[in-house]
Amino acid sequence: PRDAGLGRLARALDRLAALLPALEGPDAGAAEADALRALAVTRNLGRALRANTGALPLEDIAGASQRAYVEVPPIEVQGLGLEAWVAAGGVSGVTAYVAVLGEDRVLARTLLTKGKPAQPADLRTWAEGLAAGPAFAQSGITMRDLARGRFALSGARIALSHGRLSGSRATSVALRPALPPGDARLARHVLAGPKDAARLARGLDFDALGRPPRSSPIVLLPVQRLSPSDFDHATQELSLRLRVSAGVEIRTSLSFREERALLFDNLEVLSRAARPPRFLCVRLAREGGALVIEPISAMLADGSTLDLTLDVVDPTLEVTL
């Protein structure tokens, strides 16, 4: 499929192949749901290819290559958060998420490990090096810088159908004063109430042909109160309750995986801190009819930022209840 220009079908088959071994592992439930989605996309693409008479755009069926980057006009971006991750099959990396100011769009810049890490579950052994790696080839800006600062980008190259930024040496970067997360220019990237949730949830629906969203499902969540977390050892789920505004509380449950151990430890400390973080950078997802949030970074009351999959939250923040 890849040689025939069917990039999306090739990637769906790759995802399916990577997920199959996990069906016999400790995360079989989550792997089964992911495998069914990949299988559905593969089936639908095959049927669309056989039945298409030119009614669908070729890109809807074939899918652009992940390396099909195009240069865009100058943009200004503000970092939202940084995440270390391990995908099915062992592919791993660090991703910085940036909001495009003036647009409803979040772009992702990713650095991958070379090969599979010797200790994939211990993210800090390899992710710290990637976080200090170059965001753009000749800029001197690290991935962590990009995830926390504000920059004007000229000559930026983006995979338009995936919302991925390239690290092209043709990209020039100018530093701007970083915006506080409560700045009005970031308002469209904030989930503060039901209207925001409804607007943002529209981009989370399952796409039958596997067409990726143009924007990463990353938003800022203002936090008024973060209730102590609860970990259910039977289901291996961590439950959180967050009040984001008057009368608006969000509840979410996260399934434990070994490579998420540091994230879970950090969330448990934060949930018992004397003062909650002012904002959380979170990933949105829909599971059934529920909105699920997964925190990535935390902006604390003292103005500092913690990347929850890389940094260790100071245990002295925790309050004994």
VEXRO-362012 format. One line per 5 residues: their letters; for each residue x, y, z of C-alpha. Coordinates in steps of 0.02 Angstrom, whole numbers, plus 50000, padded with zeros to 5 digits. Example, Ala and Ser with C-alpha at 12.3 -4.5 7.8 and 13.67 -1.06 7.14 Angstrom:
! VEXRO-362012
as	50615/49775/50390  50684/49947/50357
! end
This chain:
! VEXRO-362012
prdag	50000/50000/50000  50140/50123/50039  50220/50103/49868  50050/50130/49787  50029/50297/49875
lgrla	49905/50228/50001  49991/50302/50153  49840/50296/50269  49804/50113/50231  49987/50070/50260
raldr	49988/50161/50427  49825/50077/50481  49901/49906/50444  50060/49955/50539  49957/50009/50690
laall	49857/49849/50686  50014/49742/50677  50093/49838/50823  49937/49817/50930  49913/49630/50907
paleg	50052/49575/51029  49976/49688/51164  49813/49589/51159  49896/49460/51271  49976/49587/51388
pdaga	49918/49677/51546  49836/49816/51443  49732/49696/51337  49571/49794/51362  49640/49958/51295
aeada	49736/49867/51158  49579/49776/51101  49483/49941/51082  49628/50018/50986  49644/49864/50876
lrala	49458/49866/50834  49471/50049/50782  49623/50010/50672  49533/49860/50597  49378/49965/50561
vtrnl	49483/50097/50473  49573/49963/50371  49407/49884/50319  49327/50051/50275  49477/50108/50172
gralr	49476/49944/50076  49290/49961/50038  49308/50144/49989  49452/50104/49871  49352/49967/49785
antga	49193/50070/49772  49261/50244/49737  49207/50323/49573  49292/50489/49600  49162/50554/49723
lpled	49287/50563/49865  49447/50668/49856  49600/50559/49832  49673/50623/49996  49522/50556/50090
iagas	49562/50381/50031  49749/50375/50001  49810/50490/50140  49961/50601/50128  50131/50537/50180
qrayv	50186/50587/50354  50336/50666/50269  50230/50775/50153  50273/50941/50235  50234/51107/50152
evppi	50295/51281/50195  50164/51396/50269  50158/51586/50291  50235/51656/50452  50143/51602/50610
evqgl	50156/51643/50794  50145/51501/50919  50135/51481/51107  50193/51323/51193  50063/51227/51292
gleaw	50152/51072/51356  50280/50934/51331  50250/50747/51338  50357/50591/51337  50267/50437/51271
vaagg	50282/50256/51217  50164/50194/51080  50106/50019/51041  50250/49920/50967  50381/50015/51067
vsgvt	50398/50174/50962  50438/50314/51084  50476/50499/51085  50445/50672/51154  50314/50792/51084
ayvav	50297/50979/51111  50124/51052/51083  50102/51233/51026  49946/51337/50999  49940/51439/50839
lgedr	49888/51612/50897  49738/51678/50804  49685/51503/50748  49590/51356/50823  49739/51245/50797
vlart	49872/51156/50900  50027/51091/50813  50143/50951/50871  50332/50942/50854  50403/50769/50891
lltkg	50576/50695/50915  50586/50504/50913  50711/50391/50998  50832/50298/50886  50771/50120/50901
kpaqp	50678/50055/51054  50738/50116/51225  50821/49986/51334  50701/50036/51475  50545/50101/51387
adlrt	50444/50111/51548  50575/50220/51634  50543/50373/51526  50665/50488/51613  50815/50381/51561
waegl	50791/50431/51380  50662/50571/51373  50768/50703/51459  50893/50696/51317  50756/50717/51187
aagpa	50678/50862/51284  50845/50951/51275  50859/50914/51089  50836/51043/50951  50659/51091/50906
faqsg	50721/51162/50740  50886/51120/50655  50973/51290/50668  50875/51384/50800  50958/51339/50966
itmrd	50780/51316/51033  50755/51153/51128  50597/51050/51132  50566/51106/51311  50590/51288/51259
largr	50463/51267/51120  50336/51189/51239  50347/51336/51360  50384/51492/51259  50310/51602/51125
falsg	50390/51611/50953  50366/51687/50782  50405/51555/50650  50453/51597/50472  50479/51463/50340
arial	50391/51335/50451  50350/51172/50366  50192/51080/50421  50109/50915/50375  49943/51001/50347
shgrl	49835/50846/50363  49918/50794/50527  49961/50958/50613  50144/50909/50632  50286/51034/50630
sgsra	50448/50990/50542  50617/51029/50619  50675/51097/50450  50833/51202/50449  50736/51322/50335
tsval	50630/51374/50485  50686/51535/50570  50631/51570/50748  50608/51736/50839  50578/51736/51026
rpalp	50429/51833/51093  50376/51865/51275  50280/51711/51332  50094/51732/51362  50021/51684/51532
pgdar	49896/51541/51510  49752/51657/51557  49791/51781/51417  49642/51823/51305  49744/51774/51151
larhv	49739/51593/51212  49552/51593/51250  49506/51478/51106  49628/51349/51176  49549/51347/51349
lagpk	49413/51229/51413  49323/51327/51547  49141/51274/51530  49008/51174/51436  49014/51284/51279
daarl	49202/51256/51264  49179/51069/51293  49046/51057/51157  49154/51156/51034  49311/51055/51068
argld	49222/50886/51072  49169/50904/50890  49348/50869/50837  49358/50706/50938  49236/50598/50840
fdalg	49301/50435/50766  49336/50454/50581  49285/50301/50482  49424/50326/50354  49558/50365/50483
rpprs	49579/50545/50428  49685/50628/50563  49629/50791/50645  49713/50948/50581  49739/50999/50762
spivl	49804/50900/50910  49667/50878/51044  49768/50979/51171  49691/51118/51277  49722/51218/51435
lpvqr	49613/51181/51584  49596/51315/51720  49594/51236/51893  49503/51308/52042  49508/51149/52143
lspsd	49584/50977/52119  49510/50845/52231  49622/50707/52301  49642/50568/52173  49579/50392/52198
fdhat	49669/50240/52127  49565/50082/52107  49684/49934/52120  49553/49815/52049  49526/49912/51888
qelsl	49698/49996/51886  49615/50164/51857  49656/50334/51931  49505/50448/51956  49517/50637/51965
rlrvs	49391/50775/51998  49431/50953/51945  49329/51111/51967  49368/51225/51821  49242/51364/51854
agvei	49094/51402/51964  48975/51254/51955  49080/51161/51826  49170/51003/51881  49257/50879/51769
rtsls	49281/50698/51818  49400/50584/51726  49476/50411/51744  49645/50359/51674  49698/50179/51645
freer	49868/50135/51717  50010/50078/51605  50187/50046/51663  50258/50192/51563  50129/50306/51647
allfd	50194/50272/51823  50280/50442/51842  50125/50533/51776  50015/50442/51902  50134/50479/52046
nlevl	50139/50663/51998  49950/50677/51984  49927/50599/52155  50047/50726/52232  49967/50873/52141
sraar	49793/50819/52194  49845/50834/52376  49946/50995/52363  49908/51145/52472  49874/51246/52315
pprfl	49812/51169/52152  49900/51207/51988  49829/51363/51904  49815/51274/51736  49837/51100/51667
cvrla	49883/51063/51486  49777/50910/51445  49738/50792/51302  49554/50767/51263  49476/50604/51207
regga	49304/50527/51199  49271/50355/51268  49091/50305/51243  48994/50461/51282  49118/50526/51411
lviep	49249/50661/51390  49417/50599/51455  49559/50716/51499  49740/50664/51520  49852/50796/51602
isaml	50019/50826/51517  50092/50981/51599  50048/51086/51751  50069/51275/51773  50091/51306/51959
adgst	50039/51456/52062  50221/51515/52075  50232/51529/51885  50337/51372/51859  50290/51232/51738
ldltl	50304/51046/51767  50297/50919/51626  50211/50776/51713  50285/50634/51609  50464/50698/51633
dvvdp	50478/50802/51792  50457/50742/51970  50333/50844/52071  50409/50895/52238  50328/50785/52372
tlevt	50334/50931/52495  50189/51005/52395  50082/50865/52463  49969/50893/52613  49932/50754/52736
l	49742/50735/52745
! end
